[in-house]
Structures are given as structure tokens and as C-alpha cells.
Amino acid sequence: MIKTTQFVIGMVCTAVGGVLFTILPAIGTIIIIIGIAISLYSYLESESARKSANVLLEAQSQILTKSGSGNPYLEAAKNEARKRGATKKFTNYVEEAHRLDPNDIDALAYLCTNRVLELSFVEYLCKSDETSFKSQLTQVHELIKEGIEKAPQNPIFYESAGIIADLEGDHEQARRQFEKSALFRSDPYWRISMAVSWVYSGRIDKAMNEMDKAKKEGAHGVMLDIDHGTYPYVTSSNATAGGACTGSGVSPKAIDYILGISKAYITRVGGGPFPTEMLGKLGEEIRQQGKEYGASTGRPRRCGWFDSVVVRYANRVNGLDALGITKLDVLDGQKEIKVCTRYRYHGDAVDEFPGELSTLEECEPEYRTLPGWDKPTAGVTRAGDLPVNARRYLDALEELCGVPVEMVSTGAARAATIVDMERGAPLLERWFGAPGA
């Protein structure tokens, strides 16, 4: 009943817009679009399909405002639409425009969107006419296929495919098409109506409710966070734990535990202040041993001693429950290993990470020097098998950072990980439950 009422309201709004169009074309067009959108909202099932329906309507309006294309039928269609709206005569002009020049993407896009929106109404009004619906559905699928083949980066055709999939009840296929569309909407105009994140948010929420526990993993380091990092030497997003919420649409209340990951030393790609940077031969040795090259760019990473000032700051802005230390094996064979305990700024002690980049650039590290270890840690999977000095090194990191070290990586292989630091129940068991429980 609610859907029917909403549909009728939308149709009345469209009719009123049609009357006003002859007197005040601009206002009439807006009211027509609003009316069609209301009607579409009454029966398109997914929110993304509704949003994309609006995008198609906006796309049609944008095509109308383009300068001349040289296709006389498309120009005639534009003139007809400006005068009277989407009439039968207008539709015929669009069809002729496509026949005249099958490679005219504007004509193809207008024809495709028109058929998709028409089919939406047919699906709602003429459900009993299954033969007619299937015939028109086949034609629309062919237009969408033609559009994707000729203009694979045009989001209109993916949105059309998404709406059709939604009408057919294939919501997973609809989601995939809307995701593809979002990849190509880089122009600000195309950002008006896409809400694929709603799809992700719903799926993640559903998965968390079904599985009870879920893990979300970030990629960039805290100091690359656009708000809390060493601006301007940052990335374009939030790399802190809070980004897990803003990026996925999951409530902060859904997060139970936060695990911070740090290498046993520090690395950085590109510019920016780096107080503990290893220069010369030692820096190159650690880079080669740890294969420290940018995953995407291949640029060599700058390497430095572990900086507890940075990790304490990371703990503060993330609220870490535990630390995972990776690449411990890269430090094998070092006679001495340094850990930065605090900075010195013009002789004054600095225990907290500076709030000004200019201050950080002039900070000097103050180190605690620890003995290295000769016995290799590579491939070790039990805390008790670590060399004594390696274990003492991890204890020092815990003390200086104020966060317990609960996981340690000792090699590139997935199995080369210590997940039980022999302090009672292992971290994963405490967080996710015992296997099979």
C-alpha cells in the first residue's frame, strides 16, 4: 500500500511538472525529475539502485546541456526534450540518432538510460505481461552490453546494469555493477548519487552479526594519516583505527580490540622528517635484508632504529590493546641495537611526539643501546626459542611503548609467526575464542 501511494504521488508530481514545463521549463523539468525519482523509489529494492536511478536522470539532463554533437537526430531529441520533455517523438529521435551513428556514446547512453527507466515502470505496472517484459529486458541487456563494449569507462552503463539486476532480484550482481560504476566516477559531477559504501556497510554489519567476530585490517602507517600524521608527508585518508569506522560504515562501538603493527625497526617511503634514520652502510644493509622497497612504487624505503616516541603517539591516537612486531629476523647478527626513548629539541627533552613539523625536523633522537644476538630468529614460532637478547629487546619495546607485545613475526612465511608469547592464553584465543569453541 505504501509503495503504491508513493508511486501515485510521484506520477502526480510528474504530471504537474509536465504542465509547468510549457510555462516555466526550468521549474517544470526539476519537478518532473523529482516525480520520476519518487516513483522509482517506490519499487527499486536496494538503496544503491535508487541512488543510481537518480544518477541516470541527472545524466540525461547533462546530455541535454552539451554542445552540438553533429548528430542531427540527437540534436532534434534535445530540442524536443527542452520543449516538451521525454515524449514519444523524443524517444524516436534518440533511436534514430543511435541508428545513424552507433558509435555516438551520448545517443547510446541516452537510449540505454531511457529504456532502463521505461522498463522500470513496465516492471511495476505490467507485471502480468511477462512476454512483453522479457522482450524489453532482452533489448535493454543488449544496449547495456553494447555500451560497456564501446565505452568501458562510462559509469552510466554499469549503473543501468545495476538497476536491471536489482529489478531481476539479483542483488549481488547489482552490487558488483554499482561498484564498477564507482570506479569510474572521478569527476565531481558523478559523485552526486553513488553510495556503494552503504552496500559495504550493510554487508559488513550482517557478517559481523552472523560470525560474531570479524577482523578489519589497515594498510598505511599512523604517521601517514591525513589528520594525525606528519602533514604534508601523508596519504589522502585516515590510516588510524578510526578509519576502520569511517571507511566501512561500522560503528566505533563494534570494535572490541585494536592491534598495532610495527616492524622491529622503522621505515618510511618518500620525504619528511625521520629522526632515527640509519644513514650510510647500515641503512642500506637493513634495506636489503628486509627487502624494503615500496610495494606499489618500488621506491627504496628509508630505514631507521625503532622509535618509541612514534609508537607511544600511535598508541594514544589508536588506543592500542597490543602490539605485533614484524621482521625481528632482519636484526639478526647486529652487535648492537638502538631504541629511541625520546627526542632532544635544542637541548630540552621531548617525550611526546611534537605537534609541529618544524619542531620535529630539528629533533635529535636519544637512544638506549641494547646488545644484539647471534642465534638466528628466522622461522622461530615459539617465544621460548627466541635468543635471550631478542626477548629482552621485545621487553624493552613493551616498557617504552606502554603496550604489550603479543605477536612477533620472524620471517616472510605466514607460519613464521609467534602467536603465543607464553603469558597465559594466546592473544588470538583471548580475542576470537579458542579454536572450535
C-alpha angles and dihedrals in degrees: 000000000000092000092049092049091048090049092051091049089051092050092049089050090050091050092050089049090052091055092047091047091073091054105029108017097184095051091040092054092051092050092047091053091047091050093050091047092052090050092048091050089058094070113012100104106207125060091228090054090053091049091048092050087059089049091055091051090049090047091055090051090050093052089054091058095051120110120257116303098195092246105119094201093051089049089050089050091052092050091048091050092048090052104038111359127239101345129161088259089054091051091051091052091052091050091050090048089056093047091050093051115012089184094059099112094194092056091045092047092049092047092047095048091045092053092045093053092043090050089051089060092043090053090053100040103032106037090138092059095075095161093054092046093051091048093053091042090057091051092050092049089053092050092049091049091049091049095050091048093050099036108021092170097050107107093202092078094049090049090050089051090049094053092048092049089050091052090049090052096247097129095166090057089046090054092051092051093049089050090053090049091052091056091063100041098094096133111090090236091064093053093073101097114009115116104166087145087071088062092051092045092052093047093048092047091050092047092050091050092049098043098033090215130053135168126221119193130200127206112203128067123255093249089061092059109124092226104030103026134089095288128231088026092067143102125255099258144049109280094177124097090267088066088069087069100040091044097049106027092240118141118251086235089067092065113092103169138018122205117196118209123208134163117241084252131024130261136184135183119215131354133336136096115304111180097185097043115147109226130198126002097352093053091050091047093054091044092054095042093049095038088233104186127129111271093221105024102030089225115152112256121231110240130210144164119280109284112209090183089064093044092049087053090048089052091052098050094040104034094229120207094189144355130236113202116204134193095024087151091064088072093054111127097022110135092207131020123198128210121193108231099178142333134256118221113190087332096311120118115247114194098168127060109268118252094214124067091212089058093048090051090061098043120114120206122243111210141205108208117215129186117257128225134245099199109087120246095194111128096005111149101175124069090218091061095058117108112261093245092049089055090048089051091055090047089054091052090052092050095048097042098040092227127105117246104231103163132036129189117210102178148359095273117094090233092056092087133110106219097167116060088184097247099123121288113014119253096251091050092050093048103036103021131252116305110273093011 
